[in-house]
Amino acid sequence: MKLLILLFTLLSLPALADQDDTFLAARDAYKQGNAKRLDSYAHQLRDHELNLYVQYYQLSLALDNTEPNQVLRFLARSEDSPLQDKLRVEWLKSLGKQQKWSLFNGEFRKVVNSDNELQCYALQARAQTQPKEAMREARGLWFTGRDMPSSCNPLFEAALNAGVISEEDAWKRYKLALESNNLGVARRILERLSPERRAPVSELEAAAKNPVRFINHSRSHNEGARALQLFALQRIAKQSPDQALSYWDPAPFSHEERQYFYGWLGYEGVRKQHASALKWYKQAGSDLSDEQLAWRTRAALRETNWQEVLTSINMMDDLQQQESTWRYWKGRALLALGKSNEAMKLLAPLSNEFSFYGQLANEEISKNSVIGNVRTVFQPNRQIIERIAAMPGVRRTVALYRIGLRGEATKEWAWAIRTFNDNELLNAAEFARRNEMYDRSIGAADKTVSSHDFSLRFPAPYRDELESYLQDNHLDDAWVYGLMRQESRFANVARSNVGATGLMQIMPATARWIARKMGWSNYRDSMLGNVDVNLKMGTFYMRNILSTFDNNPVLAAAAYNAGPGRARRWRGDQPLEGAIYAETIPFEETRDYVKKVMSNTQFYAIQFGGPWRSLRSRLGIIAAKNPDNQRAVPDEK
């Protein structure tokens, strides 16, 4: 990595490498909880740029037994690092466990990144003087099917005993827990329910373990039993909506419970592209969750039923309707229904946003580029870049990158630039680009509000290395760069939590398949981290997927992320507009991925100066399912 000279200490490179190795050993000692071994390294790292991390490691391991003044001195240091906020949060949790509220209250107001555990300790502290107010605020944290931290339990218990959290509130959380398949939370709430709503724990576990058997043997029809029957039917619907419908007997259920059943049946149905999904949704009425409403809209999109698209979006609350996704599709529905004036009121402001739907909205209005009217006036400022380079947080960022700790570097960088204005952000992006920290450069450039530089938001490194592979595989360079930006943000050391490696984020099993196809008899998994090997394999794989999927980049991107089998199953029974296919992908990660890859592609195409082509035309039309189309590439990249 070609780092600026001023970022290095005066140590020789071998000495610097030795110090870095010592730091990594100290970090390992910390992760293993070995304070004695950590201390043995600490004195060797007093002059290292990451000494602040060593001090944090030492304090963190001994936090429960450390004198408060020692912790306070670290928190008051001038370095301004995310480590200080991290240690403050850890210390406050330790103080909360020990109920040392005086010290707790003095530091809690300085926290930047809180969480539910800490928030509940803060409410415990408040309960010492304002118990009713604390219980009322705790009630706001109650309505979730997820487990909550143990620090919340005393507040919930007090609020339940005082009636601040009512039995009706307990019933609501019980049903949320069932929807989330969280049996632990459901078990704990059961004892708080009335006899009519309370079910034996054995029944709850039976419904979860074998829902079909439970439905066949369940005879009780009180409210608690019906809730478990609906829970069992929901679990069956997740596997097969038709099977759930075959076990459905509406007779014992109330009107609201029947609507509840059809709401979940529609939700699971559309995610499996069932032809009856929208019909089931219509039987569910309007009492739907945000997620159910989103999928009701997607069910209508799959049928290109614009009236139902509009109806579904109008059922959403104002906050959900303000999401760019639903502003765009509501605008499209209004256009399809001949209400162009109303549509333009939604699409015009959306067209100024640099997002997937901002681009599509812009094309509806001007049939042109979303960045066509944005001039780049940014010129790097040497003095500002030097000032940024000298910041302790930036120096730590570079040091962390140097030794491969990209996760810590990302946090340090985000903290360092968190208060920057647009000009500072663009200069920070330029600094990161010069130091080949492309992901941090993109992150800084993406944060600007009024001044933009799209060459920094969409950098194109490795052009020379890629050129021959793009030509050999007849690939659109804009699409390849759009995908690479989403996969790795050009961090060539990137490795996902499932083992995907390098710029193109290739899984080892897929790399071995590619190697066989390319005739590489000497391939080893260790080669995948090599930039040239990664690019050659990735572009070969992209060509194979693109050829398999009608040369459609939307399908190919979905296949690259989720596997060709899934991308194929997500086609419709009838041809689908590319944007509708992308929006109705059942996996949230892949849905977001495909939209971002295609949005990136458009920006790169404009930057590379090729002939103008709209995003909508790039998305194309997704052909209907073809049962004869056999799998030609592996199901994971």
Secondary structure, 3 states (H helix, E strand, C coil): CCCCHHHCCCCCHHHHHHHHHHHHHHHHHHHCCCHHHHHHHHHHHCCCCCHHHHHHHHHHHCHHHCCHHHHHHHHCCCCCCHHHHHHHHHHHHHHHHHCCHHHHHHHHCCCCCCCHHHHHHHHHHHHCCCHHHHHHHHHHHHCCCCCCCHHHHHHHHHHHHHCCCCHHHHHHHHHHHHHCCCHHHHHHHHCCCCCCCCCCHHHHHHHHHCHHHHHHHCCCCCHHHHHHHHHHHHHHHHHCHHHHHHCCCCCCCCHHHHHHHHHHHHHHHHHCCCCCHHHHHHHHCCCCCHHHHHHHHHHHHHCCCHHHHHHHHHHCCHHHHCCHHHHHHHHHHHHHCCCHHHHHHHHHHHCCCCCHHHHHHHHHHHCCCCCCCCCCCCCCCHHHHHHHHHCHHHHHHHHHHHCCCHHHHHHHHHHHCCCCCHHHHHHHHHHHHHCCCHHHHHHHHHCCCCCCCHHHHCCCCCHHHHHHHHHHHCCCHHHHHHHHHHHCCCCCCCECCCCCECCCCECHHHHHHHHHHHCCCCCCHHHHHCHHHHHHHHHHHHHHHHHHCCCCHHHHHHHHHHCHHHHHHCCCCCCEEHHHHHHCCCCHHHHHHHHHHHHHHHHHHHHHCCCCCCHHHHHCEECCCCCCCCCCCCCCC
